[in-house]
Amino acid sequence: MRSRVLRCAAAVMCAVGVAVSAPAGAATGGYPDAMMPCAQAPYATFGTGAWCRNDDWGPVRDTTPNWSVATTHSVRGYGYRNCTDWVAWRLQSFGVPDALTRGLGNGGQWAANAGRNHLSVSSTPKAGDAAVIAGNPGHVAFVEAVHGDGTITVSEYNAVGDGAFDSWTGAPGARGFSAFVDFGLTLHASAAVPPSVIGAVTDAAGALELYWVGADGVLHERVRALRGPWSNEVRLPIAARAVAPATNSRGAVQIFSVGADHAIWSTTHAATGAWSPAARVATGAVDVAATRNADGRLEVFYVGGWAVVEHRWELTAGGAWSGAASLAAGVLHVAATRNADGRLELFTVGGGNVLAHLWQLWAGGPWSGVDSLATDAVAATAATNADGRLEVFFVDDAGGIRHRWQLRSGGPWSGVAQLGGRGRSVAVARNADGRLELFSVGLDGAVWHQWQSRPGGPWVGPVTLGGYVST
């Protein structure tokens, strides 16, 4: 990567270093003022490099080369499309009061000015902090996650003077982040291994197929015919960090896995038992989910390093894939299913441990807004009961396994109920007789299994299936 030092004007927050630009589908991060045009000629919305003169974006054309707070600052008190306004918006989206984010100056001054708002500053980052590159103007970014190896993932705006959404993952010192302002947020930080390390699906013959990422970094499989015994564990030659199985339009099981290169790879289980060569579907992923549309087209949802949910879909059943489009920001984990009327339903876990839900307004159509289902989740999975009611399962922040279900198909949700066992990750599938079967990665790293005694009925288990899942 090239290092780059940009000229900065007053109230302009740019950075020393390089950020990783998000793809076109994720170009906003959910920021509401991402389309604000440049207030100076040529009054464009997009450009390359430091293209907007004085880095002044705003709704009013400024025909004189003078910076105007009245027209170039948002309601949060910072310059549109600048790093400070992004971080203020991001913090406020988690409920941080405006009074705590306002008046902290240029990005590089946030740590020095934190005392004004009675905020503490640390040299050790945590998710939810504002990461500061000291200086004037310097730079500020939002810490999305702190990883087990000491690296961090930040989201940011205007990192290279282009007024655009970016992200970066690496050692804080390598980028120049030296101070971290604590706004009192406690966010779930992504682990070194993505949460979706286990997945289950029922194939066209009615057999239940279970996959997990082993401690050796490759996929492992067990299969069980309806009410039959489980097969022996089989080690597959598929390297993976996360896994999402689905059945395609031909009834074959198609696995989507996140590789060590953070690409999503697809491979299909043929009737002969052989696996097809892997094909790359997307890049830059840390978690993945997959399901099939009512018309047979597969759709893949994934979380990128910038904590934005992207999705891609087959243009025709079994055909080429669409480009990427973004759905939500601030997400660390994703799960997907199809409901009884053919609409896809997406469940996400993001900062603040919020389990959120969004859905297609009609089959294959646009997506709804976000609805919150829980505030203590770290991983989730979902399926549709035989009577059409959605049911979502999640691991809470203490390792408990809990669930909620629709009281009727498409209707309101039940309260939260506890299931047996404790775990780190969960996967669910509906078997051929309509019963839901839940699989979890226990705190001991083994695979655990529990199931409905009848469709929609009480639960049996958990019992161990052995194995050892990468944790």
C-alpha positions in Angstrom: 0.0 0.0 0.0 1.1 3.5 -0.7 1.4 6.1 2.1 -0.1 9.4 1.4 -0.1 12.8 3.1 -2.9 15.1 2.2 -3.2 18.9 2.4 -5.9 19.8 5.1 -7.8 23.0 5.6 -9.5 24.2 8.7 -12.2 21.7 9.9 -11.0 19.2 7.4 -10.0 15.8 8.8 -7.6 13.8 6.7 -5.1 11.1 7.5 -1.6 10.1 7.2 -1.6 6.5 6.0 -3.8 4.4 3.7 -7.3 3.2 4.3 -9.0 0.4 2.4 -11.7 1.8 0.2 -15.1 0.0 0.5 -16.6 -1.4 -2.8 -19.2 0.6 -4.5 -22.1 -1.2 -2.8 -20.8 -0.2 0.6 -19.7 3.3 -0.2 -21.7 5.1 2.5 -21.5 2.9 5.7 -25.1 4.1 6.3 -24.0 7.7 6.9 -27.0 9.9 6.1 -25.1 12.7 4.4 -22.9 10.6 2.1 -24.4 12.2 -1.0 -23.8 15.8 0.0 -22.2 17.6 -3.0 -19.1 19.6 -3.0 -19.9 23.2 -2.1 -17.2 24.5 -4.5 -17.1 24.1 -8.2 -17.5 21.7 -9.9 -20.3 21.0 -7.3 -20.0 17.2 -7.9 -21.0 14.4 -5.6 -18.1 12.0 -6.3 -14.5 12.4 -7.3 -11.0 10.8 -7.1 -8.4 11.8 -4.5 -8.7 15.2 -2.9 -11.1 16.4 -5.5 -13.4 18.7 -3.5 -11.8 22.1 -3.0 -11.2 23.0 0.6 -13.0 19.7 1.4 -16.2 21.7 1.8 -19.3 19.6 1.2 -22.8 21.1 1.7 -26.2 21.7 0.2 -25.5 25.3 -0.8 -23.2 26.2 -3.6 -20.5 28.6 -2.4 -19.5 30.8 -5.3 -16.7 32.4 -3.3 -13.7 30.4 -2.1 -14.8 31.0 1.5 -15.5 28.3 4.1 -19.0 28.6 5.6 -19.9 26.8 8.8 -23.6 27.6 8.2 -23.7 25.6 4.9 -20.9 23.0 5.3 -21.5 21.7 8.8 -24.1 19.0 9.7 -26.6 19.1 12.7 -23.8 17.3 14.6 -21.6 20.4 14.4 -18.9 19.0 12.1 -18.1 19.2 8.4 -20.2 17.1 6.1 -18.4 13.9 4.9 -15.4 14.6 7.2 -14.0 12.1 9.7 -15.4 14.0 12.7 -19.0 14.0 11.4 -18.8 10.3 10.7 -17.6 9.4 14.1 -20.1 11.7 15.8 -22.9 10.1 13.7 -21.6 6.6 14.4 -21.4 7.3 18.2 -24.9 8.8 18.2 -26.3 5.8 16.4 -25.4 3.8 19.5 -27.2 6.2 21.8 -24.2 8.5 22.8 -25.7 11.9 23.6 -25.0 14.8 21.2 -23.5 16.8 24.1 -20.7 14.2 24.4 -19.7 14.3 20.7 -20.0 18.0 20.1 -17.3 20.6 20.2 -14.2 18.3 20.2 -12.5 20.2 17.3 -10.6 18.7 14.4 -10.0 15.0 14.3 -6.5 15.1 15.8 -7.7 17.3 18.7 -10.4 14.9 20.1 -8.1 13.3 22.6 -6.7 16.7 23.8 -10.2 18.2 24.1 -11.9 15.1 25.6 -11.8 16.7 29.1 -14.2 19.4 27.9 -16.9 16.8 27.7 -15.7 14.8 30.7 -14.5 11.9 28.6 -11.5 9.7 29.4 -8.7 8.8 27.1 -6.6 5.6 26.9 -3.7 4.3 25.0 -5.5 0.9 24.8 -8.3 0.7 22.3 -11.7 -1.0 22.8 -14.6 -1.3 20.4 -16.7 1.8 20.5 -13.9 4.2 21.1 -12.8 7.1 18.8 -9.3 6.4 17.5 -7.2 9.6 17.2 -4.2 10.4 15.0 -2.9 13.4 16.9 -2.3 16.7 15.1 -4.3 19.6 13.7 -6.2 18.7 11.7 -5.1 15.1 12.3 -7.7 12.4 12.0 -10.3 10.4 14.0 -12.0 7.1 13.2 -14.5 4.8 15.0 -13.2 1.5 16.4 -15.5 -1.2 15.1 -13.6 -4.1 16.6 -10.5 -5.1 18.6 -9.1 -8.5 17.4 -7.4 -11.2 19.4 -4.0 -10.5 17.7 -4.1 -6.8 18.9 -5.1 -5.3 15.6 -8.1 -3.1 15.3 -10.7 -2.4 12.6 -11.8 1.2 12.2 -14.5 2.8 10.0 -13.9 6.3 8.8 -14.7 9.1 6.3 -12.4 11.3 4.3 -9.3 9.3 5.1 -7.7 10.2 1.7 -9.5 13.5 1.2 -12.3 12.1 -1.0 -15.2 12.5 1.4 -15.9 8.8 1.2 -16.4 5.8 3.5 -13.4 3.7 4.2 -12.1 1.1 6.7 -8.7 -0.1 7.9 -7.5 -3.1 9.8 -4.0 -3.3 11.4 -1.9 -2.5 14.4 -2.9 0.9 15.8 0.7 2.2 15.8 1.2 1.3 12.1 -1.5 3.9 11.2 -0.6 6.4 13.9 -3.5 5.9 16.2 -2.1 6.8 19.6 -5.1 7.8 21.7 -8.6 6.3 22.2 -11.4 8.4 23.5 -13.9 6.4 25.6 -17.6 7.4 25.1 -18.9 4.8 27.5 -19.8 2.2 24.8 -19.3 -1.5 25.4 -19.5 -3.2 22.0 -19.0 -6.8 21.1 -15.6 -7.0 19.5 -15.2 -9.6 16.8 -13.1 -12.6 17.7 -10.1 -13.8 15.6 -12.5 -16.5 14.0 -15.8 -15.3 12.7 -18.9 -16.6 14.5 -20.4 -18.7 11.7 -18.1 -21.6 12.2 -21.0 -24.1 12.0 -23.8 -24.6 9.5 -26.5 -27.1 8.7 -28.8 -27.8 5.8 -31.4 -30.5 4.7 -30.6 -31.8 1.3 -33.0 -32.9 -1.5 -33.0 -36.5 -0.2 -34.1 -35.3 3.3 -30.7 -36.0 4.9 -29.4 -33.4 7.4 -25.9 -32.3 6.5 -23.8 -30.6 9.2 -20.6 -28.7 8.6 -18.1 -27.0 10.9 -14.7 -25.4 10.8 -12.3 -27.7 12.6 -9.4 -26.8 14.7 -7.2 -27.7 11.7 -8.8 -24.9 9.7 -10.7 -27.0 7.2 -14.4 -28.1 7.0 -15.6 -31.2 8.7 -18.9 -33.0 7.9 -21.4 -35.4 9.4 -24.6 -36.5 7.6 -27.8 -38.1 9.0 -30.7 -39.6 7.0 -34.1 -38.8 8.4 -34.3 -40.4 11.9 -31.2 -42.5 11.0 -27.8 -42.5 12.7 -25.1 -39.9 12.1 -22.3 -40.8 9.8 -18.7 -40.7 10.9 -17.0 -37.4 10.8 -15.4 -36.6 7.4 -12.6 -34.1 6.9 -13.1 -32.1 3.7 -10.3 -30.5 1.7 -11.9 -27.1 2.0 -10.0 -24.5 4.0 -12.4 -22.1 5.8 -12.8 -19.5 8.5 -16.6 -19.5 8.3 -19.3 -21.6 6.5 -22.8 -21.3 5.2 -24.4 -24.3 3.4 -27.5 -23.9 1.2 -29.4 -26.1 -1.3 -29.4 -24.7 -4.9 -32.1 -24.9 -7.5 -31.0 -28.4 -8.5 -31.3 -29.7 -4.9 -27.6 -30.0 -4.4 -25.8 -28.7 -1.3 -23.7 -25.7 -2.1 -21.2 -24.5 0.5 -20.1 -20.9 0.8 -17.0 -20.5 2.9 -14.8 -17.6 4.0 -11.2 -18.6 3.2 -8.0 -17.5 4.9 -7.8 -14.8 2.1 -11.2 -13.4 3.3 -12.7 -14.3 -0.1 -16.0 -16.2 -0.2 -15.6 -19.5 -2.1 -18.4 -21.7 -3.4 -18.3 -25.4 -4.0 -21.1 -27.9 -4.7 -21.7 -31.4 -3.4 -22.5 -33.6 -6.4 -24.8 -36.7 -6.2 -21.6 -38.8 -6.7 -20.3 -37.4 -3.4 -17.5 -35.4 -5.1 -17.1 -31.7 -4.6 -16.9 -29.2 -7.5 -13.8 -27.0 -7.8 -14.2 -23.8 -5.7 -15.3 -20.6 -7.4 -14.8 -17.2 -5.9 -18.0 -15.3 -5.2 -16.8 -12.2 -3.3 -13.8 -10.8 -1.5 -13.1 -8.9 1.7 -15.5 -11.0 4.0 -15.3 -12.0 7.6 -18.6 -13.8 8.0 -21.1 -15.3 5.6 -24.8 -16.5 5.3 -26.7 -18.0 2.4 -30.2 -18.9 1.5 -32.3 -19.6 -1.6 -34.9 -17.3 -3.1 -38.4 -18.6 -3.9 -37.5 -18.6 -7.6 -34.4 -20.8 -7.0 -31.7 -18.1 -7.1 -29.1 -18.3 -4.3 -28.3 -15.2 -2.3 -25.2 -14.6 -0.2 -24.9 -12.2 2.6 -21.5 -11.3 4.1 -19.9 -8.9 6.5 -16.9 -7.1 5.2 -14.0 -5.8 7.2 -15.7 -2.4 7.3 -18.6 -3.9 9.3 -21.1 -3.4 6.5 -23.5 -6.2 5.3 -23.1 -6.8 1.6 -25.2 -9.2 -0.5 -24.9 -10.7 -3.9 -27.4 -12.9 -5.7 -27.6 -15.1 -8.7 -29.1 -13.3 -11.7 -30.7 -16.5 -12.8 -31.0 -19.8 -10.9 -27.5 -21.4 -11.2 -26.3 -18.5 -13.3 -23.9 -15.5 -12.9 -23.8 -13.4 -9.7 -24.8 -9.8 -9.4 -22.5 -7.1 -8.1 -22.4 -6.3 -4.4 -25.0 -4.1 -2.7 -25.0 -2.9 0.9 -27.8 -3.4 3.5 -26.6 -2.3 6.9 -23.6 -0.9 8.7 -22.1 -1.7 12.1 -22.6 -5.5 11.7 -20.2 -8.2 12.9 -22.3 -11.4 12.3 -25.1 -12.3 9.8 -27.7 -15.1 9.4 -30.4 -15.5 6.7 -33.5 -17.6 6.0 -36.5 -17.6 3.7 -40.0 -17.3 5.2 -43.2 -19.0 4.2 -44.3 -16.4 1.6 -40.9 -16.4 -0.2 -39.4 -13.3 1.3 -35.8 -13.4 2.6 -35.2 -12.5 6.2 -31.9 -11.3 7.5 -30.7 -11.3 11.1 -27.5 -9.4 12.2 -25.5 -9.0 15.4 -23.7 -5.7 15.6 -22.1 -3.2 18.0 -23.8 -3.1 21.4 -24.7 -6.8 21.1 -27.9 -5.8 19.3 -29.7 -8.6 17.4 -31.4 -6.9 14.5 -33.9 -8.1 11.9 -34.6 -6.8 8.4 -36.6 -8.4 5.6 -37.7 -8.1 2.0 -40.9 -6.2 1.6 -41.9 -8.7 -1.0 -40.2 -11.8 -2.5 -37.2 -10.5 -4.4 -38.1 -6.9 -3.6 -36.5 -4.1 -1.6 -35.6 -4.3 2.1 -37.2 -3.0 5.2 -35.7 -1.0 7.9 -34.1 -2.5 11.0 -36.0 -4.0 13.9 -34.2 -4.9 17.2 -34.9 -8.3 18.8 -32.3 -8.5 21.6 -29.5 -6.4 23.1 -27.2 -9.2 24.5 -26.4 -11.3 21.4 -23.1 -12.4 20.0 -24.1 -14.9 17.3 -27.4 -15.9 15.7 -29.2 -18.3 13.3 -32.8 -18.5 12.1 -35.2 -20.9 10.3 -38.9 -21.1 9.4 -41.1 -23.6 11.3 -43.3 -26.0 9.4 -46.3 -23.8 10.0 -44.5 -20.7 8.6 -43.4 -19.0 11.8 -39.9 -17.7 11.9 -37.7 -18.7 14.8 -34.4 -17.0 15.7 -31.8 -18.5 18.0 -28.9 -16.6 19.5 -26.0 -16.9 21.9 -26.1 -14.3 24.6 -23.1 -12.5 26.0 -22.9 -15.0 28.8 -22.9 -18.0 26.5 -26.5 -18.9 27.0 -28.6 -20.2 24.1 -31.9 -18.4 23.7 -34.7 -18.1 21.1 -37.7 -16.1 20.0 -40.4 -17.1 17.6 -43.3 -15.5 15.7 -46.6 -16.1 17.4 -48.1 -16.6 14.0 -46.6 -16.6 10.5 -45.6 -13.0 9.8 -46.9 -11.8 13.2 -45.4 -10.5 16.4 -42.6 -12.1 18.2 -42.6 -14.0 21.5 -40.5 -13.0 24.5 -37.1 -14.5 24.9 -36.9 -18.1 26.2 -33.8 -20.1 27.3 -32.7 -23.4 25.7 -30.3 -25.9 27.1 -26.6 -25.7 26.9 -24.0 -22.9 26.5 -22.1 -22.1 23.5 -20.3 -19.7 21.1 -22.0 -20.2 17.8 -25.3 -21.7 16.6 -26.8 -23.1 13.4 -30.3 -24.4 12.7 -32.0 -26.4 9.9 -35.5 -27.8 9.4 -35.5 -31.4 8.7 -37.7 -33.4 6.3 -40.4 -34.0 8.8 -40.7 -30.3 9.8 -38.8 -30.3 13.1 -36.1 -27.7 13.7 -32.7 -29.1 14.7 -30.2 -26.8 16.5 -26.5 -27.2 16.6 -24.1 -25.2 18.7 -20.4 -24.9 19.4 -20.1 -25.5 23.1 -17.8 -23.7 25.5 -15.7 -26.9 25.4 -15.3 -26.5 21.6 -17.4 -29.6 20.8 -20.5 -29.8 18.6 -23.8 -30.0 20.6 -27.3 -30.9 19.2 -30.9 -30.4 20.3 -34.1 -30.7 18.4 -37.9 -30.3 18.5 -39.7 -33.5 19.6 -42.4 -32.6 17.0 -42.8 -29.7 14.6 -43.2 -26.6 16.7 -43.0 -28.7 19.9 -40.8 -28.9 23.0 -37.1 -29.3 22.7 -34.9 -32.4 23.5 -31.2 -32.2 24.4 -28.6 -31.0 24.1 -26.4 -34.0 23.5 -22.8 -33.9 22.2 -21.9 -35.0 18.7 -18.2 -34.7 19.5 -15.9 -33.1 17.0 -13.9 -30.0 17.8 -14.7 -26.7 16.3 -12.2 -23.9 15.6 -12.7 -21.2 18.4 
